[in-house]
């Protein structure tokens, strides 16, 4: 049986383009360790300022371990479970501010 073709809607945005500078930044951020616990981390794209959604960018990223990043791991204290405002309330870390500061520091 054939799989149906993927339907692309006009409102779908193209994925953000990764430049060489973005790739280096993403690798650096992932190497830092989770901002909450210091464990091995993956990159989380910050897509909210706590109140509303913002566009996904390779410049606004923060390192989070699976427990603090993904809803299916560990207790319900991940950014996916809490949302960005809840994550800041529970962990005291504003991920948007952290990510913006990290992007600005990249050239220092």
Buried (B, 14 or more C-beta within 10 A) or exposed (E): EEEEEEEEEEEEEEEEEEEEEBEEBBEBBBEEBBBBEEEEBBBBBBBBBBEEEBEEBBBBBBBBBBBBBBEEEBEEBBBBBBEBEBBBEBBEBBBBBBBBEBBEEEEE
